[in-house]
Amino acid sequence: MSATTSDVDEADRLARVKLSCTIEPGDLRVTGLVSELGASKVLGHLEAAAEVEPH
């Protein structure tokens, strides 16, 4: 099943909203990652890292 352009745009938009609530606005490191990888992928990595239990 392939996603339509509107589905991808909506997913990216929602990921950017979640990131903006989590990350300091204007953080150039995150901005660079979002530009390079996409907002959905960056958010996915952050959520996965949050699920890892500290030792």
Secondary structure, 3 states (H helix, E strand, C coil): CCCCHHHHHHHHHHHHHHHHHHCCCCCHHHHHHHHHHCHHHHHHHHHHHHHCCCC
